[in-house]
Amino acid sequence: MSEDEADAMRWIYKGLGEEKKIEYKVNKKAQPLSFDGPSVADMQLNDKLMETLKQLGAYEDKECNKRREQALENIEKIMKTWTCEICKTKNISLDFDCSCRVAPFGSYCLGVHSHDSDIDLLCIIPEVVNRSEFFSRVPAKLAEVEGITCIKSLADAFAPVIKFQYCGFDIDLGMVRMPCGSIPPDLNIALDRHLLRIEDTKDITCLNGPRVTYELLQRVPNIENFKVLLRAIKLWARRREIYSKIIGFPGGVAWGIMAAQVAQLYPKMCPSLLLEKFFHLYKHWKFEDAIIVAPPEECQAPDGQERYNLHAWDPTRRHFSRRPLTVITPTYPMDNSTFNVTDSALNVIRNEISRANSLTQGLAQGESSYNDLFEPAMFFKQYGTFVQIEVLGSEKHIEAFSGYVESQIRKLVEKLTTSQLGLYIVHPCTRHFGPIPAEHLGGGDPEDGPWQNIFFYLGLKFDDNLVRHMKASGQSVDFTQPVKEFLLGIHITDPTQTSISIKVVKRRALPEWVKKEYYSQSKFEGMRLEDEHGELESAKKRALGEASESADATSNGRVKKFVAEALRGSEV
C-alpha cells in the first residue's frame, strides 16, 4: 500500500460513535529523529515479521473475529433491553436505539487483538440510570442469557467493571453515566465538552478508556504500521512474562503508548524497522524521564481548570510521586499508566529489552530470527528460588479472594526488594496456578462448596556481591519481616472462608503439576521441554496433600504464628 493510500484509508473509529476519518495530531514536543523510509531489504525483513506474527497467533482468524463481533452485537442488545426496562419502572419511555450504547475500546478497537484477547467494553447510559442500579442489577440480567458464565461484579474497583465470559471471550464491561436523557448512536464521547457536565469522577475515569484509545490513533502518523508494531510488542511482552498491569508490569495501554512514541519519532519506517528502533530506543532510555505522546498543555481540563479533584499527573506539584517507570496517558486527566511498576519489574524489563535489542540487531545479517525474539521465557528455569503464595478458599469465594491477592502482589515485591535481603530481582509470574482440590480446614458454610487452592509464584534473583557481603558480616537472608508486613495488609473478612500462606521454595521443591501446567501453554507448543513424564491431571491429584503443607502463615486481619520452617528455604 502506498503512503497516499494509507493516508486515505486512515481508520474509521466506531467505538466512539462517529464514523469519521481520524486526523493526525502532531506531537510538537517530539520531533522525528529520522524521515528515512524502508529499503528493499527492510521490506523483505518486514515480510518475515508478518509471517512470524501470523504463525505465532498474533492475528485472529476470520471465524473467531466473526464470533467476537456477534458477541458484541448481542451484548449491546442485552444492555439496550435492560436500560429500557429500568426506565420503564421509572415511567420513562426511551427509544430502543437511543437507550444506551456499548462502545468497545482497548486492543479490539486498536485492531491489535488476538484470538485469546479479552474484550473491553464501556456501556454508555443516560443520567436517569444510576451506577448502583447498573452494578446490582445487570449481573442478574446477564445470568439470564444462555452462554454467559463466570459473572463477577467489581463495583468498588478503581475502574469498576462487571467481568463475565461469553462465546469463549473474557469480557470486562464498565459503565459511564452521561449527562443526557438518551444516548444517540452518533454521540461522540471523545469530545472534551462532555467532561464539563459529568459530576462523578468514576465516570471520568471510565470514560478515559475509549478516549485514550482514540487519542493514540490520532497521535501516530501511520496507523497500519503502528498496529503491526504494537502486535509484535504485545506478543513479545506476553511471551517474555512482562505483560500484566495488575502485578506490576506494563499493560496494554502502557505498551501502546511506548510504541506510539517510536512511531512518532520514525514516521516513515516499516514495522520491522520500528520494532528494531523500539528496543534500541528503550535500551538507552533514561527511565526517570516520562514517556509522553501528547504535550501536557493539550491534555488539560476542558475549561482550563482542575474541576474534578482527579489528581492528574503533574511533575511540577510539590508532593508529586516519582515512580520507576512513567508512561503517561494522552488525555485529561493525564495518568501514569505504569504506576504499579516496581524497581524490580523495571530491572526485568530492562534485561528483556537488552536481550531483544541484541537479537533485532542481528536480524538483517541472519544471526538471529524473529522466532528467537519471540521465544517464550522459561520462568521456572530462569530462577532457582521462588516465593510461593498459596490462596485457600471455598469454591464460592476462591476466585474473588485470589483476584484480590493478585492485585496486592506488587506490594510484596516492593517490600522484598527494599528489605536489604540482597535481592536484585523479584519477578512475579504473570499467571496463577489452579485451582486444585484442597484439604478442608474446618468451619465455613457447606453450601459454599469444596475448598480449593490457587498458587502464585515470584522468581528471585540475588545480587551475588551483596549476598557475599551479608554472609561475611554474619547476616542471613531472612524473609520473615517483609512477609509478616505483607500479610498484615491482607484483609480477610472471614477466616472460615479464605486464608493465605507464604513460603520460600527451591526449584526442586516446586509441585510437579505447577511446572506441567505452565509448560502446557500453547506458546510452548513444539518446543522440547524437560520433565515431561506423567500426566497433568494426575499430578494435580497427587498435589492434594502437597498443596496444603504451606498453611503456616495465615492472616485474618492479624498475623498468626509464622512457622520458622517455612523460611528455611530462604537461606541463600
Secondary structure, DSSP 8 states (H G I E B T S, - for coil): --HHHHHHT--B--TTS---B------TTS--S------HHHHHHHHHHHHHHHHTT-S--HHHHHHHHHHHHHHHHHHHHHHHHHHHHTT----GGGS-EEEEETHHHHT---TT--EEEEEEEETTS-HHHHHHHHHHHHHTSTT-EEEEEETTSSS-EEEEEETTEEEEEEEEEESSS---TT--TT-GGGGGT---HHHHHHHHHHHHHHHHHHT-S-HHHHHHHHHHHHHHHHHTT---TTTTS--HHHHHHHHHHHHHHSTT--HHHHHHHHHHHHHS--TTS-B-SS-GGGSS-TTSS--S------TTSTT----S--BB-SSSS--BTTTT--HHHHHHHHHHHHHHHHHHHTTTTTSS-HHHHT----HHHH-SEEEEEEEEEETTTHHHHHHHHHHHHHHHHHHHHTSSS-EEEEEE-SS-EEEEE----S-S-GGG--EEEEEEEEEEEE-HHHHHHHHHTT-----HHHHHHHHHT---S-TTTEEEEEEEEEGGGS-HHHHHHHHTSGGGTT---S---S-HHHHHHHHHHHTTTTTTS-BSSSB----GGGGGGG--
